[in-house]
Amino acid sequence: MKNVELIGTRREAKGSSGAKIVRRNKQVPCVLYGGNGIVHFSVDEPALNKIIHSPLAHRVELDIEGEKHTAIVQDKQFQPVTDAVIHCDFMEVQPGKDISLGLVVRLKGQSAGVRKGGKLNQSIRKLQVRGKAESMPDLIELDVTTLDVGKSIHVGDIKLPGVIVLGKPGDVVASVKMAKKEAEVATATATAAAPAAAPAAPAAAEKAAPAKK
């Protein structure tokens, strides 16, 4: 994960009324937990947006009035109409301890199946992982160049050094399927090329009658 710096200001006014005052000043109320105690603070909205709206995971170096904390974004809340972030929770990263977070899944390359007329489908776009902060990548990037028609990448296929990918191993992350029209053409072609069925044997009733004496 990349490091990003964020400057915060301690806030004494808590609750909904205190949060409203903070937001009027173009600040976002935040909470830091997981360390020696809970810290209530606020940060500039534009600075926080660069982290919140990025597809990459970040290790945040918080400077709260001179106190330094290393943390990750654990949860955030958005205004349902404007989509503006209205609250953010940070979890302090403790040296040597595992952290859990969601990483974006990004596919790269043109698959062999797509070159044959197939369609690439991505079923999972974010996966939960667990590991040390220093081992965490920015995101999960999967190379689909060799993925052929009828083939899939499952959760259990993803290997990240020092990081455990959570979820059901059999869940499909990405797959290539033949497009509907191409599949219909392939079926019709196979049917036309199939050999004609051999004529049925004559029924017993149709056998020649015995010769007359």
Secondary structure, 3 states (H helix, E strand, C coil): CEEEEEEEEECCCCHHHHHHHHHHCCEEEEEEECCCCCEEEEEEHHHHHHHHCCCCCEEEEEEECCEEEEEEEEEEEECCCCCCEEEEEEEECCCCCEEEEEEEEEEECCCHHHHCCEEEEECCCEEEEEEEHHHCCCCEEEECCCCCCCCEEEHHHCCECCEEECCCCCCEEEEEEECHHHHHHHHHHHHHHCCCCCCCCCCHHHCCCCCCC
